[in-house]
Amino acid sequence: MFRNFKTVSRFIFGRGCFAQLSDILAEQRKDRGFMVFLVDDVFMETPLKDRIPVSTEDLLIWVNVDHEPTTRYVDDLTHQVKGFKDDHLPDGVIGIGGGSTMDLAKAVSLMLTNPGSSADYQGWDLIKNPAVFHVGIPTLSGTGAEVSRTAVLSGPEKKLGLNSDYTVFDQVVLDPELIAGVPGNQHFYTGMDCYIHCVESLTGTYLNAFSQAHGEKAIQLCQEVFLEGGPDSDDKLMMASYMGGMSIAYSQVGICHALSYGLAFVRGIHHGIGNCLAFDCLEEYYPEGVREFHRMMEKHRIVLSRKGLENVGSEEVEKMIDVALMLDPLWENALGADWKQKMPREKVRELYEDILGQG
């Protein structure tokens, strides 16, 4: 069976296009309705705060994403939104920030229309009811969250996305001006998420012409941004993120992302950093990609830090392995249908020991 693929319904791209957000939302507003804005709290004291088209009827929530988004945080936000106007659903949910903020916006928009806890829906195609209208506005580029069909959350037992066609944004606003001024290390780690998406997609067993076409262009743009630079790098990286997300949507990521999920669940390591730490140790599986990644690190003077991974005990390593091995599609994409024979638990443990500097 071929997958009937759901994509973002509408998107706008270009420097300054954020100014059109008010007009975009006006088409969705109903009489006596309201919008919910979930905005990364790093913008609380910045000029962007005054550019957000919040009306007197709307709800603005400053969200904190210092740590990976959790199912509990999503449930708390959903409860806050439901209580804002006596359980009336909003006309829309708008997420403004990096991948974690956009994942929160996607998850809340889903949980407003689906009963129970968001932890009940961690997996593939468990969501039964369409989300409310939701918009993604990235202020970082690389995660592909603006185009993906998942909202990645850490739950009580696992880190796993709410994977559903209903998760996909109805509208995205891609304004390269919004990613200007991102700190260098953060810019690199988030951009490498996109680069690694593409390496894993282009070398995977799920590869097809659709994912290959998007992945090849996205990786070319990443190479231009991180090896050449230039005044239009932000524009290129924003489009690389979008196209990289499209590439993995119709294929999959691989070993690096599986290992990164374990690091995030057990020690709260941010996704971009976790990917870089894992990818750095995977030359056996992605030789050309890892060597090019090292050239990018050298050019941008990046020294990988293992902060947060000190004194990891054996029980924690075993939990990391448990989390990673839950992600069957990622391993199958990387290694084929017989991946369990090629990647026994002992081998995964060795990889984590290398990442943690214990090997």
C-alpha positions as CSV (number, residue, x, y, z in Angstrom):
1,M,0.0,0.0,0.0
2,F,1.2,3.5,-0.9
3,R,0.9,6.1,1.8
4,N,-1.7,8.9,1.1
5,F,0.6,11.7,2.2
6,K,-0.7,14.8,4.1
7,T,1.2,18.0,3.6
8,V,0.9,21.6,5.0
9,S,-2.2,23.1,3.4
10,R,-0.8,26.6,2.9
11,F,2.5,28.3,3.4
12,I,4.0,31.7,2.9
13,F,7.8,32.4,2.5
14,G,9.8,35.6,2.3
15,R,11.6,38.2,4.3
16,G,9.0,40.3,6.2
17,C,6.1,37.9,5.6
18,F,5.4,37.6,9.3
19,A,3.7,41.0,9.0
20,Q,0.9,39.3,7.1
21,L,0.0,37.0,10.0
22,S,-2.9,39.2,11.1
23,D,-4.5,39.0,7.6
24,I,-3.9,35.2,7.6
25,L,-5.6,34.7,10.9
26,A,-8.5,37.1,10.0
27,E,-9.8,34.4,7.6
28,Q,-10.1,32.0,10.5
29,R,-11.6,34.2,13.2
30,K,-15.2,33.7,14.1
31,D,-17.6,36.0,16.0
32,R,-16.7,36.0,19.7
33,G,-13.9,33.5,19.0
34,F,-10.3,33.7,20.0
35,M,-6.8,32.6,19.0
36,V,-4.2,31.0,21.2
37,F,-0.5,32.1,20.8
38,L,2.1,29.8,22.2
39,V,5.4,31.8,22.0
40,D,8.9,30.9,23.2
41,D,9.5,32.9,26.3
42,V,12.9,34.0,25.0
43,F,11.0,36.7,23.1
44,M,9.3,38.2,26.1
45,E,11.6,41.2,26.2
46,T,12.3,41.5,22.4
47,P,10.7,43.6,19.7
48,L,9.0,40.5,18.3
49,K,6.6,40.7,21.3
50,D,5.0,43.8,20.0
51,R,4.6,42.4,16.4
52,I,2.5,39.5,17.4
53,P,-1.1,40.3,16.3
54,V,-2.8,39.5,19.6
55,S,-6.3,40.9,20.0
56,T,-8.0,41.7,23.3
57,E,-10.0,38.4,23.0
58,D,-6.9,36.2,22.4
59,L,-4.8,34.2,24.8
60,L,-1.0,34.6,24.7
61,I,1.0,32.0,26.6
62,W,4.7,32.3,26.9
63,V,6.0,28.7,26.9
64,N,9.4,27.6,28.3
65,V,11.3,25.1,26.2
66,D,14.6,25.0,28.2
67,H,13.8,21.3,28.5
68,E,12.4,18.9,26.0
69,P,8.5,19.1,25.7
70,T,6.7,16.7,27.9
71,T,3.2,15.1,27.8
72,R,2.5,16.6,31.2
73,Y,3.3,20.2,29.9
74,V,1.1,19.6,26.9
75,D,-1.8,18.5,29.2
76,D,-1.3,21.5,31.5
77,L,-1.4,23.9,28.5
78,T,-4.4,22.2,27.1
79,H,-6.2,22.6,30.4
80,Q,-5.3,26.2,30.5
81,V,-6.7,26.8,27.0
82,K,-9.9,24.9,27.7
83,G,-10.5,27.0,30.9
84,F,-9.9,30.3,29.2
85,K,-13.5,30.7,27.9
86,D,-15.6,28.0,29.5
87,D,-14.4,25.1,27.4
88,H,-15.0,27.0,24.1
89,L,-12.4,25.8,21.5
90,P,-10.2,28.5,20.0
91,D,-10.4,29.4,16.4
92,G,-6.7,28.5,16.1
93,V,-3.4,27.7,17.9
94,I,-0.3,29.5,16.7
95,G,3.2,28.3,17.7
96,I,6.0,30.8,17.4
97,G,9.5,29.5,18.2
98,G,11.8,26.6,17.5
99,G,11.0,23.0,17.0
100,S,9.9,22.4,20.6
101,T,7.5,25.3,20.6
102,M,6.0,24.2,17.3
103,D,5.6,20.7,18.6
104,L,3.8,22.1,21.7
105,A,1.4,24.0,19.4
106,K,0.7,20.9,17.3
107,A,0.2,18.8,20.4
108,V,-2.1,21.3,22.1
109,S,-4.2,21.7,18.9
110,L,-4.7,18.0,18.9
111,M,-5.5,17.5,22.6
112,L,-8.2,20.2,22.4
113,T,-10.2,17.8,20.3
114,N,-9.1,14.4,21.6
115,P,-9.9,13.1,25.1
116,G,-7.4,11.9,27.7
117,S,-3.7,12.6,28.1
118,S,-1.3,13.3,25.3
119,A,0.7,10.3,26.6
120,D,-2.2,8.1,25.3
121,Y,-1.4,9.1,21.8
122,Q,2.4,8.6,21.6
123,G,2.8,6.4,18.6
124,W,1.6,6.2,15.0
125,D,-1.9,7.2,13.9
126,L,-3.6,7.0,17.3
127,I,-5.2,10.4,17.0
128,K,-8.9,10.0,16.1
129,N,-10.2,13.6,15.8
130,P,-8.9,16.5,13.7
131,A,-7.1,19.3,15.5
132,V,-8.2,22.8,15.6
133,F,-6.7,25.1,13.0
134,H,-3.0,25.5,13.8
135,V,-0.1,27.6,12.5
136,G,3.7,27.1,12.7
137,I,6.1,30.0,12.6
138,P,9.8,28.9,13.0
139,T,12.3,31.2,14.6
140,L,15.0,28.6,14.3
141,S,15.6,26.5,11.2
142,G,16.6,22.8,10.9
143,T,14.2,20.7,12.9
144,G,11.6,20.4,10.1
145,A,8.9,20.6,12.7
146,E,7.1,23.1,10.6
147,V,6.3,20.4,8.0
148,S,6.4,17.1,9.9
149,R,3.4,15.0,10.9
150,T,4.7,14.5,14.4
151,A,4.8,16.4,17.7
152,V,7.7,14.9,19.6
153,L,7.1,14.6,23.4
154,S,8.8,12.9,26.4
155,G,6.2,10.9,28.3
156,P,6.2,8.8,31.4
157,E,7.6,5.8,29.6
158,K,9.1,7.0,26.4
159,K,10.0,9.8,24.1
160,L,7.8,9.5,21.0
161,G,5.8,11.7,18.8
162,L,2.1,12.2,18.3
163,N,2.4,10.9,14.7
164,S,-0.7,11.6,12.7
165,D,-2.0,13.3,9.5
166,Y,-4.0,15.6,11.8
167,T,-0.7,16.8,13.4
168,V,0.4,18.6,10.2
169,F,0.1,22.4,10.4
170,D,-2.7,24.0,8.4
171,Q,-0.5,27.0,7.7
172,V,3.2,27.9,8.1
173,V,4.9,31.3,7.9
174,L,8.5,31.1,6.8
175,D,10.2,34.5,7.4
176,P,14.0,34.3,7.3
177,E,14.2,37.6,9.2
178,L,13.0,35.7,12.3
179,I,16.0,33.5,12.5
180,A,18.5,36.4,12.3
181,G,20.7,36.7,15.4
182,V,20.3,33.2,16.7
183,P,23.4,32.3,18.8
184,G,26.1,30.5,16.8
185,N,26.1,27.2,18.6
186,Q,22.3,27.0,18.6
187,H,22.2,27.9,14.9
188,F,24.7,25.1,14.2
189,Y,23.0,22.4,16.3
190,T,19.6,23.1,14.9
191,G,21.0,23.2,11.3
192,M,22.7,19.9,11.9
193,D,19.4,18.4,12.7
194,C,18.4,19.1,9.1
195,Y,21.7,17.9,7.7
196,I,21.4,14.6,9.6
197,H,17.8,14.2,8.6
198,C,19.0,14.3,5.0
199,V,22.0,11.9,5.5
200,E,19.7,9.4,7.2
201,S,17.0,9.7,4.6
202,L,19.3,9.5,1.6
203,T,21.2,6.5,2.8
204,G,18.1,4.6,4.2
205,T,16.3,1.6,2.9
206,Y,13.1,3.6,2.7
207,L,14.5,5.9,0.1
208,N,12.3,6.8,-2.9
209,A,12.3,9.4,-5.6
210,F,10.1,11.7,-3.6
211,S,12.3,11.8,-0.5
212,Q,15.5,11.7,-2.6
213,A,14.5,14.8,-4.6
214,H,13.8,16.8,-1.4
215,G,16.7,15.4,0.5
216,E,19.3,16.1,-2.1
217,K,18.3,19.7,-2.5
218,A,18.1,20.2,1.3
219,I,21.6,18.7,1.9
220,Q,23.0,20.9,-0.9
221,L,21.6,23.9,0.8
222,C,23.0,22.8,4.2
223,Q,26.4,22.4,2.5
224,E,26.2,25.9,1.1
225,V,25.2,27.4,4.5
226,F,27.7,25.6,6.7
227,L,30.7,25.3,4.3
228,E,30.4,28.4,2.2
229,G,28.2,30.9,4.0
230,G,26.9,34.1,2.4
231,P,24.3,36.8,3.0
232,D,21.3,34.6,2.0
233,S,22.3,31.7,4.4
234,D,19.2,32.2,6.6
235,D,16.9,32.0,3.5
236,K,18.7,28.8,2.4
237,L,18.6,27.2,5.8
238,M,14.9,27.9,6.2
239,M,14.2,26.2,2.9
240,A,16.6,23.3,3.7
241,S,14.6,22.7,6.9
242,Y,11.3,22.7,5.1
243,M,12.6,20.4,2.3
244,G,14.5,18.1,4.8
245,G,11.3,17.7,6.7
246,M,9.5,16.7,3.5
247,S,12.3,14.2,2.7
248,I,11.9,12.3,6.0
249,A,8.1,12.6,5.9
250,Y,8.0,10.1,3.0
251,S,10.9,8.0,4.2
252,Q,12.4,8.0,7.8
253,V,15.4,9.1,9.8
254,G,17.8,6.5,11.3
255,I,20.3,5.4,13.9
256,C,21.3,8.9,15.0
257,H,17.8,10.0,15.8
258,A,17.0,6.7,17.6
259,L,20.1,7.2,19.9
260,S,19.3,10.9,20.4
261,Y,15.9,10.0,21.7
262,G,17.4,7.9,24.4
263,L,19.7,10.8,25.4
264,A,16.8,13.2,25.6
265,F,14.5,10.9,27.6
266,V,17.0,9.9,30.2
267,R,19.1,13.1,30.6
268,G,17.1,15.8,28.9
269,I,19.7,16.4,26.2
270,H,18.3,18.8,23.6
271,H,17.5,17.2,20.3
272,G,20.0,19.1,18.1
273,I,22.9,18.6,20.5
274,G,22.0,15.0,21.1
275,N,22.0,14.4,17.3
276,C,25.4,15.9,17.0
277,L,26.8,13.8,19.9
278,A,25.4,10.6,18.4
279,F,26.3,11.4,14.8
280,D,29.9,12.1,15.8
281,C,30.2,8.4,16.7
282,L,28.5,6.9,13.7
283,E,31.2,7.0,11.0
284,E,30.8,3.2,10.6
285,Y,27.3,3.7,9.3
286,Y,27.4,7.2,7.7
287,P,31.0,7.6,6.7
288,E,30.7,10.4,4.1
289,G,28.2,12.3,6.2
290,V,30.2,12.2,9.4
291,R,33.4,13.3,7.7
292,E,31.6,16.3,6.2
293,F,30.0,17.0,9.6
294,H,33.4,17.2,11.1
295,R,34.5,19.7,8.4
296,M,31.4,21.8,9.3
297,M,32.3,21.6,13.0
298,E,35.9,22.7,12.2
299,K,34.7,25.6,10.1
300,H,32.3,26.9,12.7
301,R,34.7,26.1,15.6
302,I,32.3,23.8,17.4
303,V,33.5,21.7,20.3
304,L,30.9,19.2,21.3
305,S,30.0,19.3,25.0
306,R,28.8,16.4,27.0
307,K,27.4,18.6,29.7
308,G,24.4,16.8,31.2
309,L,26.0,13.4,30.5
310,E,28.3,13.2,33.5
311,N,28.3,10.1,35.6
312,V,25.7,8.2,33.6
313,G,25.0,4.9,35.4
314,S,24.5,1.5,33.9
315,E,20.7,1.6,34.7
316,E,20.4,4.9,32.8
317,V,22.3,3.4,29.8
318,E,19.9,0.5,29.8
319,K,16.9,2.9,29.8
320,M,18.5,4.8,26.9
321,I,18.7,1.5,25.0
322,D,15.1,0.7,25.8
323,V,13.9,4.0,24.4
324,A,16.1,3.8,21.3
325,L,15.0,0.2,20.5
326,M,11.3,1.2,20.6
327,L,11.8,3.1,17.3
328,D,11.5,0.2,14.9
329,P,10.9,2.3,11.7
330,L,14.1,4.2,12.3
331,W,16.3,1.1,12.6
332,E,14.6,-0.6,9.7
333,N,15.2,2.4,7.5
334,A,18.9,2.4,8.5
335,L,19.6,-1.3,8.4
336,G,16.8,-3.1,6.6
337,A,14.1,-5.5,7.7
338,D,16.6,-7.7,9.5
339,W,17.9,-4.8,11.6
340,K,17.5,-6.7,14.9
341,Q,20.1,-9.2,13.8
342,K,22.5,-6.4,12.7
343,M,21.9,-4.3,15.8
344,P,21.7,-6.5,18.9
345,R,21.3,-4.8,22.3
346,E,25.0,-5.2,23.0
347,K,25.9,-3.2,19.9
348,V,23.5,-0.4,20.9
349,R,25.2,-0.4,24.3
350,E,28.6,0.0,22.7
351,L,27.3,3.0,20.7
352,Y,26.0,4.7,23.8
353,E,29.3,4.1,25.6
354,D,31.1,5.8,22.7
355,I,28.7,8.8,22.9
356,L,29.2,9.0,26.7
357,G,32.9,8.7,26.4
358,Q,32.8,5.4,28.3
359,G,34.1,3.3,25.4
